[in-house]
Amino acid sequence: MNIYKTIIRPALLQFYPENAHNKAILAGKFLGEINNPVFEYVWDKTRYRNRKIATKIFF
């Protein structure tokens, strides 16, 4: 089951595009501020890593 296709997308399509965009931004900010070990685990397991394109900034 794809949660995005079955729940999130149909719900967002009920709003005007600008309102859906604003709600998505608010949800991202809210989820970004949560200090939850589950989110940290998922982030660690799903982020893209490739040594060939790794970049160090200000080091």
N, C-alpha and C positions, 0 to 999 in steps of 0.2 A: 504494500500500500504506500503510495506516495502522498505524504501529508500535504505537500505544497499544492499538487494538482487537485486533490479532493476537498481540501478545507480552506487553505489560505488564499489561493488564487480566486476561487468563487466568491469568497467573502470580500476580498479587495475589489473585485469587479462590480460590487454593489455601490461603490463610492465613485464620485467624480475623480478623474485621474490625479488632480492636484491634491485632493484630500487623501487619497490612497497613498500618494507619495509622502505626504506629511505624517501620516500614521505609521508608515514603514520607518521613517526617520526617527520618530519618537520611540518606536519599539526597539530599534537598534541602539539608541542611547540608553534606554532602560536596561536592556539585556547586557550592554557593555559595562554597566556599573555594578552588576551583580557579581559578588565574589563567591562563586559556587564551584566546588571541586568537580562537579559533573561537567560544567562548561569548560573548565580548564583541561579536563581529561579529553573531552571531545575536540577541543581546539588543538591539543597536542597531537592527537591521532589523525586529524584531518587536514592540517595545514600542509602546504606544498613545500617540499624541501628539495633543492637540487644544488649540489656543490659547484657545478659548472657556472651557475648564474648568481651565486651568492655575492652579496655586496656588503662591504663594511662602510658605515657612514660615520664621519667624525672620529675615527680611531687612528 
